[in-house]
């Protein structure tokens, strides 16, 4: 259950970032950027807004957990592309929303977080439009209904650390080439950051004999 005060905070963070709240869907929120007004930096705005929402959601989650309330993590998926935007419906009821494959991909990217153990996933299309921001590769996800994999990226924060980010990129490069020595590289990362869900995800796959960055949603 989202408390009213939390909805106010979320709305403020979205609006300050230039986003438009499309709708609340149960415990989910759909946010649009670059509409109704154009924003040349819409992708960067979306990522920065996601990082702010993630920070707020994590603080809220940990506070509730300390109170004995088993609240789970909030996951965010970001994609950019062409969409049909406008007022849809009938004479009885209309709503301003976005429709199309871009919206579907964003939803599936959000769901991919649960598999990888991440909280924010961006597509390569988003990362390419944010040259001033840094990202770490998550994996090549074969999303449902797609014939080609989509490379997913995790935005880097100040907590990530330059040295860790460099070692992770090196290990992921080994994984992408099928280097059989990559397991030791990820094991070293796990020692540096115990309990990291993304590192644990890749290690478990390696232990099962899969040395690849390609992941299907059915795995």
Order of alpha helices (4+ residues) and beta strands (2+ residues): alpha-beta-beta-alpha-beta-beta-beta-alpha-beta-alpha-beta-beta-alpha-alpha-alpha-beta
